Amino acid sequence: MAHMLQTVFLDLKIIIPFKTLSFGKGVNYTAGLSRVRTSPDHGTAFEIAGKGEADATSFKQAIFTAIEIYKNRQEYRELTKNPLKKQARRQGRQER
């Protein structure tokens, strides 16, 4: 399943096409935070609240995307926790 991430804030040139193309499966992602923050691409939909009419697809996708980002961050930390240290050149090596 393709993931569509919305990374632009309040830019209608991007938001309108994004929401049109994502068909209710889009996810908002806030980059640069120490914690993972995702949210569904739709608003609060107060007019259908409590009526059992809401589609949970975007909400589920936001959760799955958050889990994937979290796992990627864990993997990155694991891969970079013990990097090779730069070795100092030894003094007095003979040239060949």
N, C-alpha and C positions, 0 to 999 in steps of 0.2 A: 504494500500500500504506500503510495507516494505521500510524503509529508510536505505540507505547505506551511511555511512559517512567515508570519507577518512581523517584520522587524522595523517598520517605519511607523512613527507616531504621528497621528493626526494629519497625514498627507493624503487628501482625498484622491489625488491622482493615482495613488497606489492602492488605497484601501478599497475603493469601489471595484476595480478590476479583480483584486484579490478575492473579495467576498463573492463576486460573481463566478469566478472560476473554481473556487474551493467547494461550492455546493454544500455548505454547512459542515464541512469537515476540516475547516481551517483552524489554526491554532495561533494565538498570540504568544510570543516568547519575549521576555524581557532579558536582554543580554547584559553582561557586566555585573551581575549581582553575585554575592557569595552563595546564595541559595538559588535553587532552580525555581523559576516562576513562569508558569504557562497558564493560559485561560482560553476558553472557547472563543471563537470569532464572533459569536452573536451577542446581543445585548441581554438585558434582564428579562425581557418579554413579560412584563407585569400583566398584560392583557390575557395571557393564557396560563398564568401561574395557578397551580392547584386544580387545574381542569384535566390533567392527564394527557394533554395534547403536545407537550414539548418533545422534541427529538433529542436524544442524549448522545448522538453520534459525535458532535464536536466536543462535548464534555469528555467523553471516553478518549477521544483522540488527544485531547490536552493532557490527560493523565498518562497515556501511553508515551507521548512525546517527552513528558517530564521524566519518566522512568528511563527512557533511552538516553536523555541528556545526562542524567545522574550516573548511569552506568558508564557512559563515555568519559565523564570526568573522573570516575574511580579508576578506569583503565589508564587514563593519561597520568594520573598521580602515581600509579603503580609502575608504569613504564619510565617515568622520569625521576623517581625517588632516589636512585643511586647512579647518577650519570658518571661517565668516565672523567677523571680529573686530568687536566692538562699536565703533562710531565715537564719538568724543568730540564733543559739541556745540561748534560754533564760537562763540567769544565775539564779541560785537558785531554779531550778525545783526539786521537791522532787522525790526521787526514789521510786518506788512501790514495 
